[in-house]
Amino acid sequence: MLIQIAGLILLAVVAVILIIDIIPLWKDWFGRIHIGRASDKEKWGESITELAVKWLNHTPTIKLTDHTRLIVIDMLRGNYSRSSIQHWQEAALLLGTSEYLKHHDDKKVEQAVVKYLEKTFDHNGQWREKPKHVDGAILAYALMKLSFVETDRYKEALDYTWAMIKEYIGEDGTVEYRKSMNHYRYVDTVGFICPFLVAYGLRYEEDACIDLSIKQILTYERYGMLTNHGIPCHAYLIDHKVPMGLYGWGRGLGWYAIGLIDAWYELPTEHPYKSELKHCISRFAKAAIRFQQPSGNWNWTVTRQESIPDSSSTATVGWFMQQAASIPALADECSASAERAIHYLMKVTRRNGAIDFSQGDTKDIGVYSNQFGILPFTQGFGVRLIQRYNAARKSGKQEYAAKKEGLNESKELAH
């Protein structure tokens, strides 16, 4: 009798383990039925934005492991997910929502944002759970981009973030990714910290913040870019300036792109660093466009046509292109590039509005995920991209209409 009971318990445990393994696979299979049916940009934008707002307070867990079998073991060991990964997922969703609210008066979405802020910050404006790594700075930046929120209310959290970043400044005067890897400089860090440092430095008159941001970007330009091709490597060793990991890692391009373009955008026109970053933008835009695939995407390895397309690279570099299009000399080619990126993202969007086929979390320098699926980070930047794209088109049409009306008035006066 005891043997039979033990056997039944064992069978039940095995069944539970199998179910835990099968559920994510089944969800992906089912979610991809009729994928890519969106044909109207406006409706597609509404669809991905609605889901991004929903995810803001119910963010899907992003797993660390690529394992698809016995994942319960990773869960029990604490290797399945990590809060630092969630920070940049939530940051992207908040940035996308912020971009949407710039162009829409939507009280329901504002309420969702307020709910998220109440969950993340206490009544003094301090983090409820303080970030321990520089990944948290991009979330602080997203907070500062909310137009309907009084930023100073959260000054304690912003001050903490600046103080935390200062603790990661290494011997070369640039910011480390992790204290345990203080001899490396990662391209990820450019995206994590540089926009926040500029926005915080300008608001609270901390010139050291802005100087650090620009130094992080320009130092990476000097030591972390492939000569004559203008694309970043994953990291470099500060002792001998040796490149590490892959040149042309797709999301690496994305991290560099968003750090550069958002830092530049925050700077006022007359700021002395503005023109310097503008040259960086021009170089990077021309480099990245060369590696954009005919279907509009960037692959997870941008230099190889055979590698798998990566939606996270496409959404982030697409955002860069849309922003860079505001520079007259880059307007035509960057606008066209951003539009191609949107067309690709529409083709990999599920029925429920989730953008699919983003590369999973990176394990180490040179160790990249072989899993491609849903990533809230991609969703958020997809929303940023389409909202800014729509606003630019609307602004262009209004400008054209105004010019046309002015011409008609001139003709009438002439007559």
C-alpha angles and dihedrals in degrees: 000000000000090000090053092049091048090049092051091049090050091050090049091051092049090048092051091049091050092048091050089052095044100047097071091045092049092048091054093047094047094042092055095058106116091002118172098026094133113115104161116072094207094053092042090053091051091049097051092042093052091053093045090055090049091050092050090081096025103039114182113244112253111215125223096208129073091208115125095181129064090003089158086076090058089049093052092047093049092243096116101081142354134205094234090062090049091054094068092040091056092041092058092048090050091048091051092048090048091053090050092051091052089067103029134054098219116158093183091059091045089055090053090052092048089051090053092048092050089052094048103038133041127231090273092057093252126132112269087211109024115222112245097195136049090255086085093066093077088057090051088051091051089053090054091053095062104110097196095050125084101237095201089065087072097042093121090060092045092048090050091051092052091047090049092051090051089058088060096053106120134209092277092056096252130107124268123223093219131001089232089059099043095146093062131073116205128207088224090069092063089062095040100053116013101077091045093050092053095045093046094043093052095045097047098030095245103151090180088066093055093044091052092050093052092044091053091053098042094044089053089048088055102045108016104052129091107247114248092004103064100216123127130243119226093256143333135221110245095209097064100006089242114165115238132200124359129343106218100026100164100224088043087063087049094052092050092044097053093042092052100041097042092047090050093046092053093055116092116244095253096049113120092229093054097082092042092057090043089065090051090051092051093051094046095045092055091046095048095046090058089062098045110115122235089252090059100254135112115226124231085254101035095196094060120070089195095061123098118273113250120211094197090059091045095050095047098042088042089056089050091052093049091052094042088055087075087073104087096220090055099036101105102042095039093047090051091048093051091049092051089051090053092051090053094048090051089057093055098045118114125228091262093055098260115141107227139201102049117152115254127243118304115245101203142327104312094004108106133179120260092199122096122190145101119351122175088207089064091045092055095049091044087057092047090051099049095041092052091042092054092046091051092050092048091048090049092051091049091049090049091048091049092051091047091050089049091052091049091051090050091052092050091050090049090055 
